[in-house]
Amino acid sequence: NFDFDKDFTITDNTCKTMEKGEALLLREKFAGKVALQTEQQLTQQATIASRNAANGIKAQKLFFDEELGQAEKAFAELEKRTLEFEREIERDIVAVEKEIVKDVTAVEKEIVKDVTA
């Protein structure tokens, strides 16, 4: 059980009247606090913007580094396939030349046959 008079203190929550310069002093204190908070917020925002920019640059660097590796791999693959294609064309050219020689030889034989007959 509580004894109200011993355990509790009566507080006066009424507003007191301000003296003549006190309102101006309180307003100056408030304005100073607002200015400090604004400065702190601007500093925080500038720090966040700086970090975001740095992170963005790092992310772009990583992206382009990875892209460079992929581009190099693609170039190597393209070079390999180009060489294979060139070899295939060379084989085809040799085969076509053999067919042409065979056809020309056959035509020459026919001409010789026609001339001697």
C-alpha positions in Angstrom: 0.0 0.0 0.0 1.1 3.5 -0.8 0.9 6.5 1.4 0.1 9.3 -1.0 1.8 12.0 1.0 5.0 10.1 1.6 5.4 8.2 -1.8 4.3 11.0 -4.2 5.3 14.6 -4.8 2.8 17.0 -6.1 4.2 18.8 -9.1 3.2 22.1 -10.5 2.5 21.7 -14.3 1.1 25.1 -14.9 2.8 27.4 -17.4 4.7 30.2 -15.9 4.7 33.6 -17.5 7.8 34.5 -19.4 9.9 37.5 -18.7 10.4 40.1 -21.3 13.6 38.8 -23.1 13.0 35.1 -22.3 10.8 34.4 -25.4 13.5 35.8 -27.7 16.2 33.8 -26.0 14.1 30.6 -26.3 13.5 31.3 -30.0 17.2 31.9 -30.6 18.0 28.6 -28.9 15.4 26.8 -31.0 16.7 28.4 -34.2 20.2 27.4 -33.2 19.1 23.8 -32.7 17.3 23.7 -36.0 20.3 25.1 -37.7 22.6 22.5 -36.2 20.1 19.7 -37.0 19.9 21.0 -40.6 23.7 21.1 -40.9 24.0 17.6 -39.5 21.3 16.3 -41.9 23.0 18.0 -44.9 26.3 16.4 -43.8 24.7 13.0 -43.5 23.0 13.4 -46.9 26.3 14.5 -48.5 28.1 11.5 -47.0 25.4 9.2 -48.2 25.5 10.7 -51.7 29.3 10.4 -51.7 29.2 6.8 -50.7 26.5 6.0 -53.2 28.5 7.6 -56.0 31.6 5.6 -54.9 29.6 2.4 -54.7 28.1 3.1 -58.2 31.6 3.7 -59.6 32.8 0.4 -58.0 29.8 -1.4 -59.4 30.3 -0.1 -62.9 34.0 -1.0 -62.7 33.1 -4.6 -61.7 30.5 -4.7 -64.4 32.9 -3.5 -67.1 35.7 -5.8 -65.8 33.4 -8.8 -66.1 32.2 -7.5 -69.5 35.8 -7.2 -70.7 36.5 -10.8 -69.7 33.3 -12.0 -71.5 34.2 -9.9 -74.6 37.7 -11.4 -74.6 36.2 -14.9 -74.4 33.7 -14.1 -77.2 36.6 -12.8 -79.4 38.6 -15.9 -78.8 35.6 -18.1 -79.7 35.0 -16.0 -82.8 38.6 -16.3 -83.8 38.5 -20.1 -83.3 35.4 -20.5 -85.4 36.7 -18.2 -88.1 39.8 -20.4 -88.4 37.7 -23.5 -88.6 35.5 -21.9 -91.3 38.6 -21.0 -93.3 39.9 -24.6 -93.1 36.5 -25.8 -94.2 36.5 -23.4 -97.1 40.1 -24.5 -98.1 39.0 -28.2 -98.1 35.9 -27.3 -100.2 38.1 -25.3 -102.7 40.5 -28.3 -103.0 37.6 -30.7 -103.6 36.0 -28.3 -106.2 39.4 -27.9 -107.9 39.8 -31.8 -108.1 36.3 -32.0 -109.6 37.1 -29.3 -112.2 40.4 -31.0 -113.1 38.5 -34.3 -113.5 35.8 -32.6 -115.6 38.4 -30.8 -117.8 40.3 -34.1 -118.3 37.1 -35.8 -119.3 36.3 -33.0 -121.7 39.8 -33.0 -123.2 39.5 -36.8 -123.7 36.2 -36.3 -125.5 37.7 -33.6 -127.7 40.6 -35.8 -128.5 38.3 -38.6 -129.3 36.1 -36.4 -131.5 39.2 -34.9 -133.3 40.8 -38.3 -134.0 37.6 -40.0 -135.0 
